[in-house]
Amino acid sequence: MAHEDLKPGEGKVLEDRHVALYRDEHGNLQAVSSICTHEECEVEWNNGDKTWDCPCHGSRFTRDGHVINGPAVEPLAPAEVPE
């Protein structure tokens, strides 16, 4: 699925670019780094909770990259929406 195909409320990681994309309810794309700030694993989209979750150590982030729970203490870095 290309990022143009993301529906409102959906998220996707572009692994080749290390970008985590989320389309909000207004159709706007939000982009953050998909690299966890704890141990640099790649986060995954949790469709049920609408969060970015790290499979390595359990850190969870909001759709816009803020830490929900650690061990990460720093948010996901902002990223550019790829063209």
C-alpha positions in Angstrom: 0.0 0.0 0.0 1.4 3.4 -1.0 1.0 6.2 1.5 -1.5 7.8 -0.9 -3.8 4.8 -0.1 -3.8 5.3 3.6 -7.3 5.9 4.9 -8.1 8.2 7.8 -7.2 6.4 11.0 -4.6 4.2 9.4 -0.8 4.1 9.9 2.0 2.5 8.0 5.8 2.2 8.3 7.8 2.9 5.2 10.7 0.6 6.2 13.0 1.6 3.3 12.8 5.2 4.5 12.4 4.6 8.3 9.3 6.8 8.3 6.1 6.1 10.2 3.0 7.7 8.6 -0.4 8.2 10.0 -3.4 9.8 8.2 -5.7 11.7 10.7 -9.5 12.0 10.6 -9.2 15.1 8.4 -7.0 13.3 5.8 -3.7 15.0 6.8 -0.6 12.9 6.9 1.6 13.0 10.0 5.2 11.7 9.7 7.7 10.7 12.4 10.8 8.6 12.4 10.0 4.8 12.7 13.2 4.3 14.7 12.5 3.9 18.5 14.5 6.3 20.6 15.4 3.6 23.2 17.4 1.0 21.3 16.7 2.0 17.6 14.4 -0.9 16.7 11.7 -0.1 14.1 8.2 0.6 15.5 5.1 -1.0 14.2 1.6 0.4 13.8 -0.9 -0.8 16.4 -4.3 -0.5 14.6 -6.4 -1.3 17.7 -4.9 1.4 19.9 -3.7 3.7 17.1 -0.2 3.8 18.5 3.3 3.2 17.3 4.7 0.3 19.3 8.2 -1.0 19.6 8.4 -4.8 19.4 11.9 -4.9 21.0 11.3 -3.5 24.5 7.7 -2.4 24.6 7.9 1.4 24.2 4.7 3.0 22.9 4.2 6.3 21.2 1.2 8.4 20.1 0.4 8.9 16.5 2.5 12.1 16.5 5.5 10.4 18.2 5.1 11.4 21.9 6.1 8.7 24.5 3.1 6.9 26.1 5.3 4.5 28.1 8.9 3.4 28.0 11.6 2.4 28.4 11.9 5.2 25.7 12.0 8.7 27.2 12.4 10.7 24.1 9.7 11.1 21.4 10.1 9.8 17.9 11.8 12.4 15.7 9.8 14.5 13.2 10.1 13.3 9.6 9.1 14.6 6.2 6.2 13.0 4.3 7.9 11.3 1.3 6.8 12.3 -2.1 
